[in-house]
């Protein structure tokens, strides 16, 4: 350990403060001249003053920084309010651009129309064992910020020439409670709609019903090309779904699920 601490500066200054009186009082007995003792005392006092000035400046700078930030926050709020007032006034005039030119601010850009909903894809089906309700679920990529999308569900039985409207859902799921046993297959399409904007039809979603030799109910789920009402599309991308259930309830198909 050295004779005196060199850091931190406060420890070094404290040592010098403690020794300046000692050095002055005992200068002749410790080998110092009066001038040397005085020089040490004066240097200690100057350093102490400089440290105090620095700390005061730091505190002042911190206070100034807070004051500056508050001032700019206030200015941003006032600037926003001022510009909104100018824009409101401009839009009430016959020639809004005249106001914008005088204020030297750009006129607002015309709103960009929201793109239509995306195309529903990846449809899957589940048939509830207890009541035979057929649940459809799908995915759909909608534009960022889009809200209020509804989905139109249409169905076509083998005996029907056209797809018929069966319901609307505000989420990517729909429960068809009106499908009864009888047909070997049924087809669905799903289409997104938002306000007056309509998205593309999904591919045809076909559910083919059947039974295994042991009586278990089966379903082959397939998708085909995009269609218009009443137009059949070739089935493709066959996905097998087998369910271990032989029950039939209220004349409706039961216990289908897609695995």
N, C-alpha and C positions, 0 to 999 in steps of 0.2 A: 504494500500500500504506500502511495506517495505521501509526501509531507502535507499536502492539501488536496482536496478533491477538485478535479477540473470539470467534472460534469456530474449532475446537471448544473446549469449555470446558477440556479438558486442556491445549491449547496456550496458552490465556489464563492458566491457573493457573501453568504452567511459566514464563511470562514474568514474572509477578508474583513467583514464588518466587526467580527469578534477580535481581530488582531490589530486593527488600525490604532486603537487606543493603547494597546500593549506596546506596540512598536514605538509610538510617540513618547510614552512615559519612560520607557527604558532604553531609549536610543543609544545613549553613551555606553550603557552596560552590555549591550548586545551587538556592538560594533556598527551601529548606524549613525550617520550624520543626521542633524536636524532636517536638512534638506531632503534626505532620502525618506525619512519617516513621513515628512509632510507630503512628498510626492505620492507615497503609497496611500495615504489617507485621502488625498484629493482624487486619485484614480478610482478608489473604492466608491467615493461619493458620486463621481461622474457615472460609473457603471450602474450604481443603484438608481440614479435618476433616469438613465437611458432605459433600464428595464421597466421602470414604472411608466415611462412615456410609451414604450412599446405595448405594454399591456393595455394602457388606456386607448391607444390607437386600435388595437385588436377589438376591444369592446365597442369602440365607436364604429369600426367597420362592420361588425356584426349587426349593430343597431341600424346602420345605414342600409345594409343589405335587406333587412326585414322591411324597412321603410320603403325601399325601392320596389320590392316585390309587391307590397300592398298597393303602392301607387299604380303599378302596371296592371294588377288585377282589377283595380277600380277603373282604370282607363279602358281595359278590354270590355268590361261590362257597359260602360258609357258609350264606347264606340259601337258596340253591337246594337244598343238601343237607338243610337243616333241613325245608323244606317237603316235599321228597320223602319224608323219613322219616315226617312226619305223614300224608301221603296214603297211604303204604304201610300204616301202622298202621290208618288209618281204613277202608281197603278190606277189612281182615281182620276188622272188627267187624260185628256183626249190624245195627247202625244207624250207618253211616258218617257220616251228617249230624250226629249228636251230636258227633262229634270235630271236624268242620269248624266247627260253631258255637262250640265251646269254644276252638278255635284262632283263631277270627275270620278264617278264610280261606274263599273260595268253593269249593264242591265242583267237581270237574272236569265240564266239559260233556260230554254224551254224544257219542260220535264220529259225525260226519256220514258216512253211507254214500257211497262213491265212485260217481258216476254210471256208467251202462253205457258201453261203447265207442261211438264215433261210427259213422256210416254210411260205409262205403267208397264213394269216388267216383272219377271221372276214371280209369277203368280203361283200360289200354292193353295191347297184345299184340305179342309178337315171336316169330316161328318161326325157330329156328336152322337155317341151311342144312345144316350138317354132319350133324346127327343128327335133325332134325325136332322137337326139344323145343319145346313151346309155353310161352312165359314170360308170365305175367300180372303186371302191376304196377298199383298203385292208391295213392290218397291216403286218409287217414282222420284226422280231427281228434278226438283223445282228450282227456279231462279232464286238466287240469294235475295233475301228480304221479302220474298213472296209470302203472303198470308191469305187466309180465306179460301184455300183450294178445296173444292168438293169433287167427289168422284161419282160419275154416272155408271151404273152397272146395268148391262143388258144381257139377256139370256135367250137362247134359241133351242127349242126341243126338236127332235127329229120330225115331228108332225107339223112344225111351223116353217113358213117360208122366210120369215124375217126375224131379226133379233128384236126382242121386245124389252122395253124398259121395265126393270124390276125394283129399282130403288136408287137412292143417293146416299153417300156416306161422307162425313166430314173428316174421316181418317182413312188410313190405308188398310181398311178391313171392312167387310160386309158380311152379314149373316142372312142367307137366303132361307126363309122359313116357309116358302111356298112350293118347294120341290117335293113331289110325291113319287112313290115307287112306280115303276112301269117302264119308262124308257131305258134303253141300254146305254145311252150317252146323253150328255147335255153340254152345250157350249156357252161360254161367257166372253164378253169383252168389257174392258174398263176404260174410262176416258176422263181425264181431268178437266175441270172447268173452274174459272175464276172470273167473277163478274161477267163481262161479255166476251171473255177470251176462252177459247176451247182448245185443248191440246190434242195430240194425235191419239187415235185408238190404240189400245194394246193389241198384241197378237191374240188370235183366237185361243181360248183356254178350254180344252175339251176334257171332260171327265167321262171315261168309259167304264161302265159297271159290269161286273161279272162275278162268278163264283168258282172256287177251286173244287176239285173232286170231293174234298171232305166237307164241302158246304160253306167254307169260310168266304166271306164277301171280299172281293178284290176290286181295285180301280186302277186303270192305266190312265195317267194324266199326260196330256200332250199339248203342245202349242203349235200354231200354224202361222201363216202370213197375216198381215194386217188386212182387214176386210171392211167392206161397207155393209149396210143392212141387207140381209137376205143372201149374201154371197158366201158360199162355203169355201174354206181353204184347206189344203192338204195338211194332214197331221204330220208333225215332225217332232224330233227331240223327245222321244218316248221315255217316260219315267214311270217305273212300276211302283205301286203302293199296295201292300197286302195287309189286311187287317184280320185278326183272329176273332171274328164274331159271326154268329149265325142268326143273331136276333133280328127280328123285324118288328117295328112298332107302328101302329096306327096307319099301316099301309105305306109308310115312308121308309126309304133306305136308311140303314143305320150303320154306325161304327166304321166309317171310312176315315183313314188318316193317311197323310203322305209322309213317308219316312225318308 
